[in-house]
Amino acid sequence: MIPASSDAAQPDAAMASAPADWRQQFRQAFTDPLQLLQALGLAHLAPQLSGDCSAFPMRVPRVFAARMRHGDPNDPLLRQVLPLNDEDEFSAGYRLDPVGDHSARTAKGVLQKYAGRALLIATGSCAVNCRYCFRRHYPYSEDIAAAAGWRSAVQQIAADTSISEVILSGGDPLALSTAKLAELSNALGDIPHVRRLRIHTRLPVVLPARIDNALRHWLQSLPQRVVVVIHANHAQEIDPSVGVACARLRDAGASLLNQAVLLRGVNDHIDALCDLSERVFDIGVLPYYLHQLDRVAGATHYAVSDSNALQLHAELRSRLPGYLVPRLVREIEGKASKTPLSEGQFT
């Protein structure tokens, strides 16, 4: 853990209010780690910052930073986004492509790993750059499904009648304009075998204003069943604005799930995991997955051992009703599905 500060200054006023338009909030995110530390009264941590994060720069919306505890270097939200020098250390077994995305590519920006599903790399943009991101080294500039009006992606999906579900991922698909998303949905509407559209997004959590009327109307217009998988790792991420965003998604007809990543120093204790499940359910979201960390280069310091993960999951089962217990899984390259962790199988 990072040593605590005695600084008792008040939070930066720039984080106390934000423009209503989500695009402005997106543009006004913190991109300078030192500026974020100064806003939180933690400038003394500057020597612990990564020496070079130009390949994967920091991005933190101010509305998300406002939920961080001022003066707390171990704040669970800050730990997810602050580029520390731990990222600069080489660790054996941690790779640029930890889950085999490149080998699963079947068309420009299209990944097919599991039966009946096609995942589209919709964009490389995110509202927040999580430091444990398994696609932090992905060559987005070369492989975006939205390029050329989604043409290559739609052709691949139309040609494969086994595909019943299209998954929008990235980056974060909701970082695209609603008009750009409508380009895709209009094309998919002509493909009868696509029955579901799944959207994996962090924006309802880190930038709730994104769930505006235009997006809600777009979701309501879709002929497919819609599933939105949000990503929250800690109950502190869920404030009233996130609840409003999720209510808007539900009102638009979407089913809501949450996936989290088990992260050392963030949520690797039973109270944090219980609070997370309870909190997301309070806002109408069902816990879905608890992922073991994908072994991506630069994220070693977030790793929790499989034995500890299994112990935490067993405690979750003993404390919560079954519908609040997410499945503990790992993604393994080449497997036909996510792999549940079980006794005797861990590493």
C-alpha positions as CSV (number, residue, x, y, z in Angstrom):
1,M,0.0,0.0,0.0
2,I,1.0,3.6,-0.5
3,P,1.8,5.5,2.7
4,A,-0.9,7.8,3.9
5,S,-0.7,11.6,3.9
6,S,-1.5,14.0,6.7
7,D,-2.7,16.6,4.1
8,A,-6.1,17.8,5.3
9,A,-6.8,20.1,2.3
10,Q,-10.2,20.2,0.8
11,P,-11.0,18.5,-2.6
12,D,-10.4,20.4,-5.8
13,A,-13.3,22.6,-6.6
14,A,-13.0,21.6,-10.3
15,M,-14.3,18.1,-9.3
16,A,-17.4,19.4,-7.5
17,S,-19.4,20.3,-10.6
18,A,-19.4,19.3,-14.2
19,P,-21.0,20.3,-17.5
20,A,-24.3,18.5,-18.2
21,D,-23.2,17.3,-21.7
22,W,-21.3,14.0,-21.6
23,R,-19.0,15.1,-24.5
24,Q,-17.8,18.0,-22.5
25,Q,-17.2,15.8,-19.5
26,F,-15.3,13.4,-21.7
27,R,-13.0,16.1,-23.0
28,Q,-12.4,17.6,-19.6
29,A,-11.1,14.4,-18.0
30,F,-7.9,14.4,-16.0
31,T,-5.1,13.2,-18.3
32,D,-2.1,14.4,-16.2
33,P,-1.4,12.1,-13.2
34,L,0.2,14.8,-11.2
35,Q,-2.8,17.1,-11.7
36,L,-5.1,14.4,-10.4
37,L,-2.8,13.8,-7.4
38,Q,-2.8,17.6,-6.7
39,A,-6.6,17.7,-6.8
40,L,-6.7,14.9,-4.3
41,G,-4.1,16.4,-1.9
42,L,-1.7,13.6,-2.8
43,A,1.1,15.5,-4.7
44,H,3.7,13.8,-2.5
45,L,3.1,10.6,-4.4
46,A,4.5,12.0,-7.6
47,P,7.8,10.0,-7.3
48,Q,5.8,6.8,-7.4
49,L,4.2,7.5,-10.8
50,S,5.2,5.5,-13.9
51,G,8.1,6.9,-15.8
52,D,6.4,6.6,-19.1
53,C,2.7,6.0,-19.7
54,S,2.5,7.6,-23.2
55,A,1.5,4.3,-24.8
56,F,-1.4,3.9,-22.4
57,P,-2.1,7.4,-21.1
58,M,-4.1,8.2,-18.0
59,R,-7.7,9.3,-18.5
60,V,-10.1,9.9,-15.6
61,P,-13.4,11.8,-15.8
62,R,-13.7,14.5,-13.1
63,V,-17.1,13.1,-12.1
64,F,-15.5,9.8,-11.3
65,A,-12.5,11.4,-9.5
66,A,-15.0,13.3,-7.4
67,R,-16.0,10.0,-5.8
68,M,-12.4,9.4,-4.6
69,R,-11.5,10.1,-1.0
70,H,-9.4,13.2,-0.7
71,G,-6.0,12.6,0.9
72,D,-6.4,8.8,0.8
73,P,-3.6,7.2,-1.3
74,N,-5.2,3.8,-1.0
75,D,-8.6,4.9,-2.3
76,P,-10.0,2.0,-4.3
77,L,-11.0,4.1,-7.2
78,L,-7.7,5.9,-7.4
79,R,-5.8,2.6,-7.4
80,Q,-7.6,1.5,-10.5
81,V,-6.6,4.5,-12.6
82,L,-3.3,5.9,-11.3
83,P,-0.2,4.9,-13.4
84,L,2.3,3.8,-10.9
85,N,5.9,2.7,-11.5
86,D,4.9,-0.9,-10.7
87,E,3.7,-0.9,-14.3
88,D,7.2,-0.5,-15.6
89,E,8.4,-3.8,-14.1
90,F,8.7,-6.9,-16.3
91,S,6.9,-10.0,-15.0
92,A,7.2,-13.4,-16.6
93,G,3.9,-14.7,-17.9
94,Y,2.3,-11.3,-18.4
95,R,1.8,-10.6,-22.1
96,L,0.6,-7.9,-24.5
97,D,-2.3,-10.1,-25.7
98,P,-3.2,-12.2,-22.6
99,V,-6.5,-13.7,-23.8
100,G,-5.7,-14.4,-27.5
101,D,-7.6,-11.6,-29.1
102,H,-5.4,-11.5,-32.2
103,S,-5.9,-15.2,-33.0
104,A,-9.7,-14.8,-32.7
105,R,-9.9,-12.1,-35.3
106,T,-12.2,-13.1,-38.3
107,A,-12.7,-9.7,-39.9
108,K,-11.7,-6.1,-39.3
109,G,-12.5,-5.5,-35.7
110,V,-14.4,-8.8,-35.3
111,L,-13.4,-11.4,-32.7
112,Q,-15.1,-14.8,-32.6
113,K,-14.1,-16.9,-29.6
114,Y,-17.4,-18.5,-28.5
115,A,-20.2,-20.3,-30.3
116,G,-23.0,-18.1,-31.5
117,R,-21.3,-14.8,-30.6
118,A,-19.3,-12.2,-32.4
119,L,-17.5,-9.4,-30.6
120,L,-16.9,-6.1,-32.3
121,I,-14.1,-3.8,-31.3
122,A,-16.2,-0.8,-31.8
123,T,-13.6,1.9,-30.8
124,G,-10.4,2.2,-29.0
125,S,-11.7,5.1,-26.9
126,C,-12.7,4.9,-23.2
127,A,-13.9,7.5,-20.8
128,V,-11.5,6.0,-18.2
129,N,-8.3,4.1,-18.8
130,C,-8.2,1.3,-16.2
131,R,-4.6,0.3,-15.5
132,Y,-5.4,-3.4,-15.4
133,C,-7.1,-3.3,-18.9
134,F,-6.4,-6.5,-20.8
135,R,-6.5,-4.5,-24.1
136,R,-4.2,-1.8,-23.0
137,H,-1.8,-2.9,-25.8
138,Y,-4.4,-3.6,-28.4
139,P,-3.6,-2.1,-31.9
140,Y,-6.8,-0.2,-32.1
141,S,-5.5,2.1,-34.9
142,E,-5.4,-1.0,-37.2
143,D,-8.5,-2.9,-36.1
144,I,-11.7,-1.0,-35.5
145,A,-15.0,-2.5,-36.5
146,A,-16.7,0.9,-36.9
147,A,-14.3,1.8,-39.8
148,A,-15.9,2.3,-43.2
149,G,-19.4,2.3,-41.8
150,W,-19.0,-1.1,-40.1
151,R,-19.0,-2.8,-43.6
152,S,-16.5,-5.6,-43.0
153,A,-18.0,-6.5,-39.6
154,V,-21.6,-6.6,-40.9
155,Q,-20.6,-8.7,-43.9
156,Q,-18.9,-11.2,-41.6
157,I,-22.0,-11.4,-39.3
158,A,-24.5,-11.7,-42.1
159,A,-22.5,-14.5,-43.7
160,D,-22.4,-16.6,-40.5
161,T,-25.9,-17.7,-39.6
162,S,-24.7,-19.3,-36.4
163,I,-24.2,-15.9,-34.9
164,S,-27.3,-15.0,-32.7
165,E,-25.6,-12.4,-30.5
166,V,-23.4,-9.4,-31.3
167,I,-21.3,-8.0,-28.5
168,L,-20.1,-4.4,-28.7
169,S,-16.8,-3.9,-26.9
170,G,-13.7,-1.9,-27.3
171,G,-12.5,0.4,-25.8
172,D,-16.0,1.4,-24.8
173,P,-18.7,1.3,-27.5
174,L,-20.7,4.1,-25.7
175,A,-17.7,6.4,-26.3
176,L,-19.1,6.5,-29.9
177,S,-21.8,9.0,-30.8
178,T,-25.3,7.6,-30.8
179,A,-25.5,8.4,-34.6
180,K,-22.5,6.1,-35.1
181,L,-24.1,3.3,-33.1
182,A,-27.3,3.7,-35.1
183,E,-25.2,3.0,-38.3
184,L,-24.5,-0.4,-36.9
185,S,-27.9,-1.2,-35.6
186,N,-29.5,-0.2,-38.9
187,A,-27.3,-2.7,-40.7
188,L,-27.8,-5.4,-38.1
189,G,-31.6,-4.9,-38.4
190,D,-31.5,-6.6,-41.8
191,I,-29.8,-9.8,-40.4
192,P,-32.6,-12.1,-39.1
193,H,-30.3,-14.5,-37.2
194,V,-29.0,-11.8,-34.8
195,R,-31.4,-11.9,-31.9
196,R,-29.5,-10.1,-29.2
197,L,-27.2,-7.1,-28.9
198,R,-24.9,-7.0,-25.9
199,I,-23.0,-3.8,-24.9
200,H,-20.0,-4.0,-22.6
201,T,-19.5,-0.5,-21.1
202,R,-18.0,1.4,-18.2
203,L,-19.6,4.7,-19.1
204,P,-22.8,4.4,-17.1
205,V,-20.5,4.1,-14.0
206,V,-17.7,6.6,-14.8
207,L,-19.6,9.0,-17.0
208,P,-23.4,8.6,-16.2
209,A,-24.4,11.6,-18.3
210,R,-23.7,9.5,-21.4
211,I,-27.1,7.7,-20.9
212,D,-29.0,10.7,-22.4
213,N,-32.3,10.8,-24.1
214,A,-30.8,10.2,-27.6
215,L,-29.1,7.0,-26.4
216,R,-32.3,5.9,-24.6
217,H,-34.4,6.4,-27.7
218,W,-31.8,4.5,-29.8
219,L,-32.0,1.5,-27.4
220,Q,-35.8,1.6,-27.5
221,S,-35.7,1.4,-31.3
222,L,-33.7,-1.8,-31.5
223,P,-35.4,-4.9,-32.7
224,Q,-33.0,-7.2,-30.8
225,R,-33.1,-8.0,-27.1
226,V,-30.5,-5.7,-25.5
227,V,-28.2,-6.7,-22.6
228,V,-25.9,-4.0,-21.1
229,V,-23.0,-5.3,-19.0
230,I,-21.6,-2.5,-16.9
231,H,-18.3,-2.7,-15.1
232,A,-18.0,-1.6,-11.4
233,N,-15.3,-3.1,-9.1
234,H,-16.2,-1.3,-5.9
235,A,-19.4,-0.1,-4.2
236,Q,-17.8,3.4,-3.9
237,E,-18.1,3.8,-7.7
238,I,-21.9,3.7,-7.4
239,D,-23.3,7.1,-6.6
240,P,-26.9,8.4,-7.2
241,S,-26.0,9.5,-10.8
242,V,-25.0,5.9,-11.6
243,G,-28.4,4.8,-10.3
244,V,-30.2,7.3,-12.6
245,A,-28.2,6.1,-15.6
246,C,-29.0,2.5,-14.9
247,A,-32.7,3.3,-14.4
248,R,-32.7,5.0,-17.8
249,L,-31.1,1.9,-19.4
250,R,-33.8,-0.3,-17.8
251,D,-36.5,2.0,-18.9
252,A,-35.2,1.6,-22.4
253,G,-35.7,-2.2,-22.1
254,A,-32.2,-3.3,-21.5
255,S,-31.3,-6.1,-19.1
256,L,-28.4,-5.1,-16.8
257,L,-25.5,-7.1,-15.5
258,N,-22.3,-6.2,-13.8
259,Q,-18.9,-7.7,-14.3
260,A,-16.0,-6.9,-12.0
261,V,-12.3,-7.8,-11.8
262,L,-10.7,-9.1,-8.6
263,L,-8.0,-6.5,-7.9
264,R,-5.4,-6.5,-5.1
265,G,-5.8,-3.3,-3.0
266,V,-9.2,-2.5,-4.5
267,N,-11.7,-5.3,-3.7
268,D,-9.8,-8.3,-2.5
269,H,-11.6,-8.5,0.8
270,I,-15.0,-10.0,1.6
271,D,-16.7,-6.8,2.8
272,A,-15.8,-5.0,-0.4
273,L,-17.2,-7.8,-2.6
274,C,-20.4,-8.1,-0.6
275,D,-20.9,-4.4,-0.6
276,L,-20.4,-4.3,-4.4
277,S,-23.0,-7.1,-5.1
278,E,-25.5,-5.4,-2.7
279,R,-25.0,-2.0,-4.2
280,V,-25.3,-2.9,-7.9
281,F,-28.4,-4.9,-7.1
282,D,-29.8,-1.8,-5.3
283,I,-29.7,0.0,-8.7
284,G,-31.2,-2.8,-10.6
285,V,-28.1,-4.6,-11.9
286,L,-27.4,-8.3,-11.4
287,P,-23.9,-9.5,-10.5
288,Y,-22.6,-11.5,-13.4
289,Y,-18.9,-12.2,-13.5
290,L,-16.0,-11.7,-11.0
291,H,-12.9,-12.1,-13.3
292,Q,-9.5,-13.2,-12.2
293,L,-7.0,-10.7,-13.6
294,D,-6.0,-11.2,-17.2
295,R,-2.2,-11.4,-17.2
296,V,-1.6,-8.3,-19.2
297,A,1.9,-6.7,-19.2
298,G,1.9,-3.8,-16.8
299,A,-0.8,-5.1,-14.4
300,T,1.2,-7.6,-12.2
301,H,0.6,-5.5,-9.0
302,Y,-3.1,-6.1,-9.2
303,A,-2.9,-9.9,-9.1
304,V,-4.7,-11.9,-6.4
305,S,-3.8,-15.6,-6.1
306,D,-6.3,-18.2,-7.2
307,S,-6.3,-19.7,-3.7
308,N,-7.3,-16.3,-2.2
309,A,-9.9,-15.8,-4.9
310,L,-11.5,-19.1,-4.2
311,Q,-11.6,-18.4,-0.5
312,L,-13.2,-15.0,-1.1
313,H,-15.8,-16.6,-3.4
314,A,-16.6,-19.3,-0.9
315,E,-17.2,-16.5,1.7
316,L,-19.4,-14.7,-0.7
317,R,-21.6,-17.8,-1.2
318,S,-21.9,-18.1,2.6
319,R,-23.0,-14.5,3.1
320,L,-25.2,-13.7,0.1
321,P,-28.1,-15.2,-1.6
322,G,-27.1,-17.1,-4.8
323,Y,-28.4,-14.4,-7.2
324,L,-26.0,-11.9,-5.7
325,V,-22.9,-14.1,-6.1
326,P,-21.1,-13.5,-9.4
327,R,-19.4,-16.4,-11.2
328,L,-15.7,-16.5,-10.5
329,V,-14.0,-17.0,-13.8
330,R,-10.8,-16.7,-15.9
331,E,-10.5,-16.2,-19.6
332,I,-8.1,-18.8,-21.1
333,E,-7.0,-18.5,-24.7
334,G,-8.6,-21.1,-26.9
335,K,-11.2,-22.3,-24.5
336,A,-14.8,-22.5,-25.6
337,S,-16.1,-20.3,-22.7
338,K,-15.0,-18.5,-19.6
339,T,-13.4,-21.0,-17.2
340,P,-14.9,-21.2,-13.7
341,L,-12.3,-21.4,-11.0
342,S,-12.5,-24.5,-8.9
343,E,-10.6,-26.3,-6.1
344,G,-7.5,-28.1,-7.5
345,Q,-7.5,-26.1,-10.7
346,F,-5.9,-22.9,-9.5
347,T,-2.4,-21.7,-10.2
